[in-house]
Amino acid sequence: MGQYITAWRGAGRGCGGPGRSGHPRVTHDKEDHMHQHTAHTDSGRPGVEPAKAGGAVSVSAPTAEAEGHEAVQRLLQQAVAQGGLPGILAEVCDGGRQWFGTAGVADTRTGRKRSPQDRFRIGSISKTFVATVVLQLAAEGNLSLDDTAELWLPEVVNGRHHDGARVNIRMLLNHTSGIFNYTDDQEALNRYETHPPESLVQIAMSHPHAFAPGSGWAYSNTNYVLAGMIIERATGRALAEEIAGRISRPFGLTGTYLPHGSDPTIHGPHSRHYTKLFQTDPSAPVHDATELDSSMFWAAGGMISTAGDLNRFFRALLGGRMLPPDQQRDMFTTVPTHDWIPNAAYGLGVSSVRLPCGETVWGMGGALFGSWSYAYGARDGERMVTTNVNGDWSNGGWDDPIGIFTDLLQAKFCRRSDP
């Protein structure tokens, strides 16, 4: 059974304070797959005895909160002991208070434990950052959500019933465009040695659309590749620089960035990422996928971050400190989803999930080879839970890591005694 460390402290960099207030026009200085995986089980899990804490509690937490964290810690241990994952971490924020727990390891070769500083690939949580940049540009008058893809990217969305003149930016951000999801064509992806955004869109354009624009919902990573291309066209700057200048630096997200080009490394402290290449056999071989050409995911899922940074980001976003009211309203106006996360609705780069107990949480999830993450919280951002596993499988009654994540959210948000 994996050991764990815990910490409970007052407002720190992880949970963040009030953050940047107001919504000034940004001036730049000279610097820097939640894929369609839907399975989830609600069945009870066999209990395990809590291990002894490896860290120290510096500030006493209220009893109800402490009990909630004990329940979260038990689930972390079960994810490793029964779910078979290499390692898992979670950071919980309650107002200014922060708790961190982990089980298992960051590196199966050395046995090194996971830590709050660990960076990991966040997959489709990248979409929330991209949507935030688009909405900031809309607030500044640089573009409109009603602008068409054709206006910004002439002749790019074209072919096999795809028509950029009928697809607007809002449809890209809420997945109602009907544009084919390029990551569904793995054979075509494997034909490219490098993956510039244009090649990803070309893969999508070689397939028929899923439905007429605006007439349905289907998760498509192509939508966010196009959104990233529009950001670059509207600003004349690289998407990585826009995210850094508008979000990472102003809000102190020091471990958060979009890699440039085909850089396969994770810079800074990080866990190893382990994959079974989506094979469900418990004895399937495990591969190390830490070094990965994330250009094939780019704006749709290529970013790297930490649990503390993600909590800080979502607390500011949910709390209305990143977008003006009109754009905040746009972001959190949702549409129904299909064949995606159970009981979810989708806004512009964010989603809401109704938990089995009836509580609704807001945020986003992401999945790439060897790294699955969830970052969800209360609508006002005052309570957040960010979780990451450094494996992409699960045994022990969970169909996949989403089942574990959902149980963790229930442990935090479905306790009647929780304030």
C-alpha positions as CSV (number, residue, x, y, z in Angstrom):
1,M,0.0,0.0,0.0
2,G,1.4,3.4,-1.0
3,Q,2.5,5.8,1.6
4,Y,1.2,9.3,1.3
5,I,2.0,12.8,2.4
6,T,-0.5,15.4,3.6
7,A,-0.4,19.0,4.2
8,W,-3.1,21.4,5.5
9,R,-2.2,25.1,5.5
10,G,-3.5,28.5,5.1
11,A,-3.7,30.4,1.8
12,G,-0.7,29.5,-0.2
13,R,0.5,29.6,-3.8
14,G,-1.3,26.4,-4.6
15,C,-4.9,27.5,-3.8
16,G,-4.0,31.1,-4.5
17,G,-5.5,34.3,-3.1
18,P,-7.8,36.6,-4.9
19,G,-5.5,36.7,-7.9
20,R,-5.5,39.4,-10.5
21,S,-8.6,41.6,-10.3
22,G,-10.2,43.5,-13.1
23,H,-9.9,42.7,-16.7
24,P,-7.4,45.1,-18.3
25,R,-6.2,44.7,-21.8
26,V,-3.1,42.5,-21.7
27,T,0.2,43.9,-22.8
28,H,2.9,41.3,-23.5
29,D,6.5,41.5,-22.4
30,K,9.3,39.8,-24.3
31,E,9.1,36.5,-22.5
32,D,7.3,32.7,-22.7
33,H,-7.6,14.1,-24.6
34,M,-10.5,14.6,-22.3
35,H,-11.1,12.2,-25.3
36,Q,-14.5,10.4,-25.6
37,H,-13.9,8.1,-22.7
38,T,-17.1,7.7,-20.8
39,A,-17.2,4.6,-18.6
40,H,-17.9,5.1,-14.8
41,T,-19.0,2.9,-12.0
42,D,-20.7,3.9,-8.8
43,S,-20.4,0.6,-7.0
44,G,-19.0,0.6,-3.5
45,R,-15.3,-0.1,-3.0
46,P,-13.8,-2.4,-0.4
47,G,-12.5,-0.3,2.5
48,V,-8.8,-0.1,3.4
49,E,-7.2,1.0,6.5
50,P,-5.5,4.5,6.3
51,A,-1.8,4.6,6.3
52,K,0.2,6.8,8.6
53,A,0.8,10.3,7.3
54,G,4.3,11.0,6.0
55,G,3.9,14.7,6.2
56,A,2.8,17.1,8.9
57,V,-0.4,19.1,9.5
58,S,0.6,22.7,10.1
59,V,-2.9,24.2,10.6
60,S,-5.7,22.3,12.2
61,A,-8.6,21.7,9.8
62,P,-12.3,21.7,10.9
63,T,-13.4,18.2,11.8
64,A,-15.8,17.8,8.9
65,E,-13.1,18.9,6.4
66,A,-10.5,16.6,8.0
67,E,-12.9,13.6,7.8
68,G,-13.5,14.5,4.1
69,H,-9.7,14.5,3.5
70,E,-9.4,11.1,5.2
71,A,-12.0,9.7,2.8
72,V,-10.1,11.2,-0.1
73,Q,-6.9,9.7,1.1
74,R,-8.4,6.2,1.5
75,L,-9.6,6.5,-2.2
76,L,-6.1,7.5,-3.3
77,Q,-4.7,4.4,-1.6
78,Q,-7.4,2.2,-3.1
79,A,-6.6,3.5,-6.6
80,V,-3.0,2.2,-6.2
81,A,-3.6,-1.0,-4.1
82,Q,-6.8,-2.2,-5.9
83,G,-6.9,-0.1,-9.1
84,G,-3.3,-1.0,-9.9
85,L,-2.2,2.5,-10.8
86,P,1.5,3.5,-10.4
87,G,0.7,6.7,-8.6
88,I,-2.0,9.3,-7.9
89,L,-2.1,12.7,-6.3
90,A,-4.9,15.1,-5.3
91,E,-4.9,18.7,-4.1
92,V,-8.0,20.0,-2.3
93,C,-8.8,23.7,-1.8
94,D,-11.3,25.0,0.7
95,G,-11.3,28.8,0.5
96,G,-7.7,29.6,1.3
97,R,-6.9,26.2,2.9
98,Q,-5.0,23.6,0.9
99,W,-4.6,19.8,1.4
100,F,-2.4,17.6,-0.7
101,G,-2.3,13.8,-0.7
102,T,-0.7,11.1,-2.7
103,A,-0.3,7.3,-3.0
104,G,2.0,5.1,-5.1
105,V,5.0,6.5,-6.9
106,A,6.1,9.0,-9.4
107,D,8.7,6.6,-10.8
108,T,8.4,2.9,-10.7
109,R,12.1,2.3,-11.2
110,T,13.4,4.5,-8.4
111,G,10.3,4.4,-6.1
112,R,10.3,8.2,-5.8
113,K,7.0,9.5,-4.4
114,R,4.8,12.0,-6.1
115,S,5.0,15.6,-4.8
116,P,3.0,18.9,-5.1
117,Q,5.7,20.2,-7.5
118,D,5.1,17.3,-10.0
119,R,4.3,18.5,-13.5
120,F,2.2,16.3,-15.7
121,R,0.4,16.5,-19.1
122,I,-3.1,17.8,-18.6
123,G,-4.7,16.7,-21.9
124,S,-8.0,18.4,-22.7
125,I,-7.8,20.7,-19.7
126,S,-5.7,22.7,-22.2
127,K,-9.1,23.5,-23.9
128,T,-10.1,25.6,-20.9
129,F,-7.0,27.8,-21.3
130,V,-7.5,28.1,-25.0
131,A,-11.2,29.1,-24.6
132,T,-10.2,31.6,-22.0
133,V,-7.8,33.3,-24.4
134,V,-10.4,33.4,-27.1
135,L,-12.9,35.0,-24.7
136,Q,-10.4,37.6,-23.6
137,L,-9.8,38.5,-27.3
138,A,-13.6,38.8,-27.7
139,A,-13.8,41.1,-24.7
140,E,-11.1,43.2,-26.2
141,G,-13.0,43.5,-29.5
142,N,-10.3,41.5,-31.5
143,L,-12.8,38.9,-32.6
144,S,-16.4,37.8,-32.1
145,L,-17.8,34.4,-31.1
146,D,-20.1,34.8,-34.1
147,D,-17.2,35.2,-36.5
148,T,-16.9,32.2,-38.9
149,A,-13.9,29.9,-39.3
150,E,-13.9,31.0,-42.9
151,L,-13.4,34.6,-41.9
152,W,-10.2,33.9,-39.9
153,L,-9.0,30.7,-41.7
154,P,-10.0,31.0,-45.4
155,E,-10.4,27.7,-47.2
156,V,-9.1,25.7,-44.2
157,V,-12.5,24.2,-43.1
158,N,-13.4,22.8,-46.5
159,G,-14.3,19.5,-48.0
160,R,-16.5,16.4,-47.3
161,H,-19.4,18.6,-46.3
162,H,-17.3,20.7,-44.0
163,D,-18.0,24.4,-44.6
164,G,-16.1,27.0,-42.6
165,A,-18.6,29.7,-43.6
166,R,-21.3,27.9,-41.6
167,V,-19.1,27.2,-38.5
168,N,-18.6,30.0,-36.0
169,I,-16.1,30.3,-33.2
170,R,-18.8,29.6,-30.5
171,M,-19.5,26.2,-32.3
172,L,-15.8,25.4,-32.2
173,L,-15.6,26.1,-28.4
174,N,-18.7,24.2,-27.4
175,H,-18.3,21.2,-29.9
176,T,-21.4,21.9,-31.9
177,S,-19.5,22.4,-35.2
178,G,-19.9,18.8,-36.5
179,I,-16.3,18.8,-37.6
180,F,-14.7,15.4,-37.6
181,N,-12.4,14.6,-34.7
182,Y,-8.9,14.1,-36.2
183,T,-7.7,11.9,-33.3
184,D,-10.2,9.3,-34.4
185,D,-8.0,8.6,-37.3
186,Q,-4.9,7.2,-35.6
187,E,-3.7,5.6,-38.9
188,A,-3.5,9.0,-40.5
189,L,-1.8,10.5,-37.5
190,N,0.9,7.9,-37.6
191,R,1.7,8.7,-41.2
192,Y,3.1,12.1,-40.1
193,E,6.5,12.5,-38.5
194,T,5.7,16.0,-37.3
195,H,2.2,17.4,-36.6
196,P,1.8,21.1,-37.5
197,P,-1.8,22.2,-36.8
198,E,-2.6,22.4,-40.5
199,S,-1.9,18.7,-40.9
200,L,-4.2,17.8,-38.1
201,V,-7.0,19.8,-39.7
202,Q,-6.3,18.2,-43.0
203,I,-6.9,14.8,-41.4
204,A,-10.3,16.0,-40.2
205,M,-11.2,17.4,-43.6
206,S,-10.6,14.1,-45.3
207,H,-13.6,12.7,-43.4
208,P,-17.3,13.6,-43.6
209,H,-18.7,15.9,-41.0
210,A,-20.6,14.3,-38.1
211,F,-23.7,16.6,-38.5
212,A,-24.6,20.0,-39.9
213,P,-23.1,22.9,-37.9
214,G,-25.1,23.7,-34.9
215,S,-27.5,20.7,-35.2
216,G,-25.8,18.4,-32.7
217,W,-22.9,17.8,-30.2
218,A,-19.8,15.7,-30.6
219,Y,-16.5,16.1,-28.9
220,S,-13.9,17.0,-31.5
221,N,-10.2,17.9,-30.8
222,T,-10.2,19.5,-34.3
223,N,-12.4,22.3,-32.9
224,Y,-9.7,23.5,-30.6
225,V,-6.8,23.1,-33.1
226,L,-8.8,25.5,-35.2
227,A,-9.4,27.8,-32.2
228,G,-5.7,27.9,-31.5
229,M,-5.0,28.8,-35.2
230,I,-7.6,31.6,-34.9
231,I,-5.8,32.9,-31.8
232,E,-2.5,33.0,-33.7
233,R,-4.1,34.7,-36.7
234,A,-5.9,37.3,-34.5
235,T,-2.8,38.2,-32.4
236,G,0.1,37.5,-34.7
237,R,1.7,35.6,-31.8
238,A,2.3,31.9,-31.0
239,L,-0.5,30.3,-28.9
240,A,2.1,29.3,-26.3
241,E,3.0,32.9,-25.9
242,E,-0.6,34.1,-25.6
243,I,-1.3,31.5,-22.9
244,A,1.8,32.5,-21.0
245,G,1.3,36.2,-21.3
246,R,-2.4,36.3,-20.5
247,I,-2.8,33.5,-18.0
248,S,0.3,31.7,-16.7
249,R,2.4,34.7,-15.8
250,P,-0.3,37.1,-14.5
251,F,-1.8,34.4,-12.3
252,G,1.4,32.9,-11.0
253,L,1.1,29.5,-12.7
254,T,4.8,28.8,-12.7
255,G,4.5,25.2,-13.7
256,T,2.0,25.7,-16.5
257,Y,2.9,26.0,-20.2
258,L,2.3,24.8,-23.7
259,P,5.4,23.1,-25.2
260,H,6.8,24.8,-28.3
261,G,6.7,22.7,-31.5
262,S,7.6,19.0,-31.1
263,D,9.4,19.4,-27.7
264,P,8.8,15.9,-26.1
265,T,10.1,16.7,-22.7
266,I,8.4,17.8,-19.5
267,H,10.5,20.6,-18.1
268,G,11.0,20.8,-14.3
269,P,10.1,18.2,-11.7
270,H,7.6,15.6,-13.0
271,S,6.3,12.1,-12.6
272,R,6.9,9.4,-15.2
273,H,3.8,8.7,-17.4
274,Y,2.9,5.0,-17.9
275,T,0.5,3.7,-20.5
276,K,-1.0,0.3,-21.5
277,L,-2.0,1.8,-24.8
278,F,-5.7,1.4,-23.8
279,Q,-5.5,-2.4,-23.5
280,T,-7.8,-3.6,-20.8
281,D,-6.1,-6.8,-20.0
282,P,-4.6,-6.4,-16.4
283,S,-1.4,-8.2,-17.7
284,A,-1.0,-5.9,-20.7
285,P,2.6,-4.5,-21.0
286,V,3.3,-1.1,-19.5
287,H,5.2,1.5,-21.6
288,D,6.8,4.7,-20.4
289,A,5.2,7.6,-22.4
290,T,6.8,10.5,-20.5
291,E,8.6,11.8,-23.5
292,L,5.9,12.5,-26.0
293,D,5.5,14.6,-29.1
294,S,2.6,16.7,-27.9
295,S,2.3,18.7,-31.1
296,M,-0.2,16.1,-32.3
297,F,-2.5,17.5,-29.5
298,W,-1.4,21.1,-29.3
299,A,-4.3,23.4,-28.5
300,A,-6.6,20.4,-28.0
301,G,-4.5,18.8,-25.2
302,G,-0.8,19.5,-25.3
303,M,-0.3,21.6,-22.1
304,I,1.6,20.7,-18.9
305,S,0.8,21.9,-15.4
306,T,0.6,21.0,-11.7
307,A,-2.3,20.3,-9.3
308,G,-1.6,23.5,-7.5
309,D,-1.6,25.6,-10.7
310,L,-4.8,24.0,-11.9
311,N,-6.6,24.8,-8.7
312,R,-5.3,28.3,-8.8
313,F,-6.4,28.7,-12.4
314,F,-9.9,27.3,-11.9
315,R,-10.4,29.3,-8.7
316,A,-9.7,32.5,-10.6
317,L,-11.8,31.4,-13.6
318,L,-14.8,30.2,-11.7
319,G,-14.6,33.2,-9.4
320,G,-14.9,35.6,-12.2
321,R,-11.3,37.0,-12.1
322,M,-10.2,36.1,-15.6
323,L,-13.1,37.2,-17.8
324,P,-15.6,40.2,-17.8
325,P,-19.2,39.3,-17.0
326,D,-20.4,39.0,-20.6
327,Q,-17.6,36.5,-21.5
328,Q,-18.0,34.7,-18.2
329,R,-21.7,34.2,-19.1
330,D,-20.7,32.9,-22.5
331,M,-18.2,30.4,-21.1
332,F,-20.7,28.9,-18.6
333,T,-23.7,28.6,-20.9
334,T,-23.8,24.9,-21.5
335,V,-25.3,22.5,-24.1
336,P,-26.2,18.9,-23.6
337,T,-23.5,16.3,-24.4
338,H,-23.7,12.8,-25.9
339,D,-21.4,9.8,-25.5
340,W,-19.0,11.6,-23.2
341,I,-18.6,11.9,-19.4
342,P,-21.8,10.8,-17.8
343,N,-24.2,13.5,-16.5
344,A,-22.1,16.3,-18.1
345,A,-22.9,19.5,-19.9
346,Y,-20.4,21.5,-21.9
347,G,-19.8,25.3,-22.1
348,L,-16.9,27.0,-23.8
349,G,-13.9,24.9,-22.8
350,V,-15.5,24.0,-19.4
351,S,-18.0,21.3,-18.4
352,S,-20.4,20.7,-15.5
353,V,-20.8,17.2,-14.1
354,R,-23.7,16.2,-11.9
355,L,-22.5,13.8,-9.3
356,P,-24.6,10.8,-8.2
357,C,-25.5,12.6,-5.0
358,G,-27.0,15.5,-7.0
359,E,-24.2,18.0,-6.5
360,T,-22.9,19.7,-9.6
361,V,-19.2,20.6,-10.1
362,W,-17.5,22.6,-12.7
363,G,-14.2,22.3,-14.4
364,M,-12.6,20.1,-17.0
365,G,-10.8,16.7,-17.4
366,G,-8.0,15.6,-19.6
367,A,-6.5,12.3,-20.7
368,L,-3.3,11.6,-22.7
369,F,-1.1,8.5,-22.8
370,G,0.0,7.8,-19.2
371,S,-1.7,10.9,-17.6
372,W,-5.3,11.4,-16.7
373,S,-6.5,14.5,-14.8
374,Y,-9.6,16.0,-13.3
375,A,-10.0,19.5,-12.0
376,Y,-13.5,20.3,-10.8
377,G,-15.0,22.4,-8.1
378,A,-17.9,24.5,-6.8
379,R,-19.3,27.1,-9.2
380,D,-17.8,30.0,-7.3
381,G,-14.4,28.3,-7.3
382,E,-14.1,28.4,-3.5
383,R,-13.8,24.6,-3.3
384,M,-11.7,22.7,-5.8
385,V,-10.3,19.2,-6.3
386,T,-7.5,18.5,-8.8
387,T,-6.4,14.9,-9.3
388,N,-3.9,13.2,-11.6
389,V,-2.9,9.6,-12.2
390,N,0.3,8.7,-13.9
391,G,-1.2,5.6,-15.6
392,D,-4.1,5.3,-18.1
393,W,-5.8,2.2,-16.8
394,S,-7.7,1.0,-13.7
395,N,-8.7,-2.3,-12.2
396,G,-10.5,-3.2,-9.0
397,G,-14.0,-2.3,-10.0
398,W,-13.3,1.0,-11.8
399,D,-13.6,0.8,-15.6
400,D,-11.1,3.6,-16.0
401,P,-9.6,6.5,-14.0
402,I,-12.8,8.6,-14.5
403,G,-14.5,6.3,-12.1
404,I,-11.8,7.0,-9.5
405,F,-12.0,10.7,-10.1
406,T,-15.8,10.7,-9.7
407,D,-15.6,8.8,-6.4
408,L,-13.0,11.4,-5.2
409,L,-15.3,14.3,-6.1
410,Q,-18.1,12.5,-4.2
411,A,-15.9,12.1,-1.2
412,K,-15.4,15.8,-1.2
413,F,-18.6,17.4,-2.4
414,C,-21.3,14.9,-1.3
415,R,-20.6,14.9,2.5
416,R,-23.6,16.4,4.3
417,S,-21.3,17.8,7.0
418,D,-19.0,19.5,4.5
419,P,-19.4,23.3,4.8
